[in-house]
Amino acid sequence: MNLLNRTGIFLTVFAGLAAGQQSRFVVVQKLSGTVGFYDSDGKHIGDAKVGQHPHEMALSPDGKTLYVSDNGVVWMTENADGENTISVVDVASRKRTAVIDLGTYRRPHGITVDPKTGHVLVTTEKPNALLIVDPGTRKTLKAIDVKGTAPHMVMLSADSQWAFTSDSNSGDLSAIRLATGEVSLIRAGKRPQGQAFSPDHKTLYVTVADEMSIGIFDLTKMAFVGRVSTGKTPVRVAVTPDGKTLIYALQEANSVGFADIATRKETGQVNAGGPTMSISLSRDGKTAYTGIQEQDKVVAISVAERRIVNTFSTPKGAGPDPVITLF
């Protein structure tokens, strides 16, 4: 059956292969090299085998396909060359259907999809680049030097004209004009990582892990304009649909933090019981999800009540990281 989500995009919701179960959550399972599928209660219903140590994933605009960055190492501080592929996973069958070879570009990490073209944008750490990939032909169309080092996550502007990478080792935000490959570096701070847009896409929020803060970037000026102080080691961030609240994973604080955007103040934390690796919101913005890699569990937190409302387990040794809600 087809359901219309809040942004007007139709997503395919299907009967699963096991006992008619539907997949509601998809989780990148970094340590086991899989993508896990879970039903609405958080029950594990299947895995798709992907490359070694995947880090991030992106959903195609029609909701039918996942693109997974096969990074090849667990931690970005490692020196190994890692892998050089993107796994293509069919959501309905829960199977990897293709592998995109990135050639000499290794350790893909941040990944997103251009809704206008269907092209996949992915960062690589060896060398430092942003690739534009055509998943239809499985070819890299363009490779852009981001000018910073260790590009981590990538976000695409609403008009698909600009991409932004958080360059963890050099401490920059790269603003990349995709048509020309022109790059402007904006100083972010020590170890920028996660990113999230304001609802109007005029502001970009970037976690700065080693400075216990979230940087605020005005995209109309392409400039840094301020910070929100946070707890220890913010690594990922989301913005509530009303644009009023930042929600973020505080890895070394074992918690999820909340901050008021208007006052730029942290307003609370919820202890998640372990190092929080990721943050994502349900489609209605009412629930936040974070992966606890070391404990093989995903924690769900009520945004309004700021308390844990559910915890579901992944297979032992899976190492859950980012979570996508399918409907």
C-alpha positions in Angstrom: 0.0 0.0 0.0 1.0 3.6 -0.5 1.0 6.2 2.3 1.6 9.9 1.8 4.2 11.2 4.2 4.2 14.7 5.7 6.3 16.2 2.9 4.1 14.8 0.2 6.4 12.0 -1.1 4.9 8.6 -1.5 6.8 5.8 0.2 6.2 2.2 -0.5 5.1 0.2 2.5 5.2 -3.5 2.0 4.4 -6.8 3.5 7.7 -8.3 4.7 9.1 -11.7 3.8 8.8 -13.1 7.4 5.2 -13.6 8.6 3.8 -10.6 6.8 5.9 -8.2 8.9 6.4 -4.6 7.8 9.8 -2.9 8.0 9.5 0.4 9.8 13.0 1.1 10.9 16.3 0.6 9.1 19.5 0.7 11.0 23.1 0.8 9.8 24.9 -2.0 11.8 28.5 -0.8 11.6 30.3 -3.7 13.3 28.6 -6.6 11.5 28.6 -5.0 8.1 24.8 -5.2 7.7 21.7 -3.0 7.4 19.1 -4.2 9.8 15.3 -4.1 9.4 12.9 -3.8 12.3 9.1 -3.7 12.7 7.1 -1.0 14.5 7.7 -2.6 17.9 11.5 -2.7 17.3 11.6 -6.5 16.6 14.4 -7.5 14.3 13.0 -9.1 11.1 16.0 -9.3 8.8 19.4 -8.0 7.6 21.0 -7.1 4.3 24.7 -7.8 4.1 26.6 -4.8 2.8 30.3 -3.8 2.8 32.7 -3.8 5.8 31.9 -1.3 8.5 29.2 0.8 6.9 28.8 4.2 8.4 25.9 6.1 6.9 22.9 5.6 4.5 20.5 7.6 2.4 17.0 6.8 1.2 16.0 7.3 -2.5 13.2 9.9 -3.1 10.7 7.1 -3.8 11.6 5.3 -0.6 12.4 2.0 -2.4 16.2 2.0 -2.2 18.9 2.6 0.3 22.5 3.7 -0.5 25.0 2.7 2.2 28.6 4.0 2.5 30.9 1.0 3.0 33.6 2.9 4.9 35.8 -0.1 5.8 37.0 1.1 9.3 35.2 1.5 12.6 36.7 4.8 13.7 37.7 7.7 11.4 40.9 8.1 13.5 42.2 4.8 12.0 44.8 4.9 9.2 43.7 1.9 7.1 42.7 2.5 3.5 39.2 1.0 4.2 36.7 0.2 1.4 35.7 2.0 -1.8 32.1 1.0 -2.4 28.5 2.1 -2.0 26.0 -0.7 -1.4 22.6 -0.5 -3.0 19.9 -2.2 -0.9 16.3 -2.9 -2.0 14.0 -2.0 0.8 11.2 -4.4 -0.1 13.3 -7.5 -0.4 15.8 -6.4 2.2 18.7 -7.5 -0.1 21.7 -5.8 -1.5 21.1 -5.6 -5.3 24.2 -3.7 -6.5 27.6 -2.4 -5.5 29.0 0.9 -6.8 32.8 0.9 -7.1 34.3 4.3 -6.3 37.7 3.3 -7.7 40.6 5.2 -6.1 38.3 7.1 -3.8 38.2 5.2 -0.5 36.5 5.4 2.9 33.2 6.8 1.8 31.3 8.3 4.7 28.6 11.0 4.6 25.9 10.3 1.9 22.8 12.0 0.6 20.6 11.8 -2.5 19.7 14.7 -4.8 15.9 14.5 -5.0 15.9 16.3 -8.4 18.3 14.1 -10.2 18.5 10.9 -8.1 22.3 11.3 -8.0 24.1 10.2 -4.9 26.5 12.5 -3.1 29.1 10.9 -0.9 32.2 12.1 0.9 35.5 10.2 0.9 38.3 10.4 3.4 41.1 9.0 1.2 41.5 11.3 -0.7 39.4 14.2 0.7 36.6 14.5 -1.8 32.9 14.8 -2.6 31.7 12.5 -5.3 28.6 12.8 -7.4 27.5 9.3 -8.5 24.9 8.2 -10.9 23.3 5.1 -9.3 21.8 4.1 -12.6 25.1 3.7 -14.5 27.0 3.1 -11.2 29.5 5.7 -12.4 31.1 8.7 -10.7 30.1 11.8 -12.6 32.3 14.3 -10.7 34.9 14.3 -8.0 35.4 17.6 -6.1 38.4 18.3 -3.8 36.6 19.8 -0.7 39.8 21.7 0.3 39.5 20.5 3.9 40.5 17.2 5.4 38.4 14.2 6.4 35.0 15.3 5.1 32.5 13.6 7.4 28.9 14.4 6.7 27.3 16.1 3.6 24.1 18.1 3.2 22.5 19.4 0.1 20.7 22.8 -0.2 17.0 22.8 -1.0 17.7 24.0 -4.6 20.4 21.3 -5.1 22.9 24.0 -6.0 25.2 23.8 -3.0 26.6 20.9 -0.9 28.2 21.4 2.6 30.7 19.0 4.1 32.0 19.1 7.7 35.7 18.5 7.5 36.6 16.9 10.8 40.4 17.0 10.8 40.8 20.5 9.4 37.9 22.0 11.3 36.2 23.5 8.3 32.8 23.6 6.7 33.2 23.3 2.9 30.6 25.2 0.9 30.6 23.7 -2.6 28.9 25.1 -5.6 28.1 21.9 -7.5 27.8 23.3 -11.0 31.4 24.7 -11.0 33.1 22.8 -8.2 34.0 26.1 -6.5 34.8 25.6 -2.8 34.7 28.1 0.0 36.0 27.2 3.4 34.3 28.5 6.5 35.9 27.9 9.9 33.8 25.7 12.1 36.0 24.6 15.0 37.7 21.4 16.3 36.2 18.2 14.8 32.9 19.3 13.1 30.7 16.3 12.3 26.9 16.2 12.2 24.8 18.7 10.3 21.1 19.7 10.1 19.2 22.4 8.3 16.6 24.8 9.7 13.2 24.1 8.1 13.6 27.0 5.7 17.1 25.8 4.8 18.6 29.2 5.5 20.6 28.1 8.5 22.9 25.1 9.0 23.7 23.6 12.4 27.0 21.7 12.7 28.1 19.7 15.8 31.7 20.6 16.8 32.6 17.6 18.9 35.8 18.8 20.6 34.5 22.2 21.5 31.2 20.9 23.1 29.1 23.1 20.9 27.0 23.4 17.8 28.0 25.9 15.2 25.4 28.1 13.5 25.9 29.1 9.8 23.9 31.6 8.0 23.7 30.3 4.4 22.4 33.5 2.9 25.7 35.1 4.0 27.8 31.8 3.9 29.1 32.8 7.3 29.5 31.5 10.8 27.2 33.5 13.1 27.3 31.8 16.5 27.3 28.8 18.8 25.2 26.8 21.1 27.1 25.3 24.1 26.3 21.6 24.7 27.4 18.7 26.8 30.4 16.6 26.0 31.1 15.4 22.4 28.1 16.4 20.3 28.4 14.2 17.1 25.0 14.4 15.4 22.1 16.9 15.3 18.5 17.2 14.2 16.1 20.1 14.2 12.4 19.7 15.2 9.9 20.5 12.4 8.8 23.7 14.1 12.4 25.0 13.9 12.6 25.7 17.6 14.7 22.9 19.1 18.0 21.2 18.4 18.3 17.6 19.4 21.7 16.0 19.4 23.8 13.0 20.4 26.3 13.6 23.1 28.6 10.6 22.6 30.9 10.8 25.6 28.1 12.1 27.9 26.0 9.0 27.1 23.0 11.2 26.5 20.8 13.1 24.0 20.8 16.8 24.5 18.1 19.5 23.8 18.7 23.2 23.1 16.4 26.2 22.4 17.3 27.8 19.1 16.0 31.2 20.0 18.1 31.6 23.1 20.9 29.4 21.9 20.9 27.6 25.3 20.9 23.9 26.2 17.7 23.1 28.0 18.2 19.5 29.1 19.7 16.1 28.5 18.3 12.5 28.6 20.7 9.8 29.7 20.6 7.1 27.1 22.7 4.6 29.1 25.7 4.4 26.7 27.7 6.3 24.1 25.1 7.9 21.7 26.4 7.5 18.1 23.5 9.0 16.0 20.3 11.0 16.1 17.3 11.0 13.9 13.7 12.0 14.2 10.4 10.2 13.4 8.6 11.6 10.4 6.2 13.5 12.7 9.1 14.8 14.8 7.7 13.5 18.0 10.4 10.8 18.7 14.2 10.9 18.5 16.2 7.7 17.9 19.9 7.1 18.8 22.1 4.1 18.3 24.2 2.8 21.2 26.8 0.9 19.2 28.6 -0.6 22.2 25.4 -2.1 23.6 23.7 -3.3 20.5 20.6 -1.3 21.1 18.5 1.6 19.8 16.9 4.1 22.2 13.7 6.0 21.4 13.1 9.3 23.3 9.9 11.3 23.4 10.7 14.9 22.3 7.9 16.5 24.2 8.4 14.5 27.4 12.2 14.2 27.2 12.2 10.6 28.4 13.0 7.2 27.0 9.8 5.6 25.6 11.3 2.5 24.0 14.5 0.5 23.7 15.0 -2.2 21.1 17.9 -4.6 20.7 19.9 -5.4 17.6 21.7 -8.7 17.0 24.7 -9.3 19.2 27.8 -7.6 17.7 25.7 -5.6 15.2 26.9 -2.2 16.4 23.9 0.0 15.5 24.6 3.6 14.4 22.1 5.7 12.3 18.4 4.9 12.1 15.9 5.7 9.3 12.2 5.6 9.9 10.4 4.4 6.8 6.9 5.6 7.7 
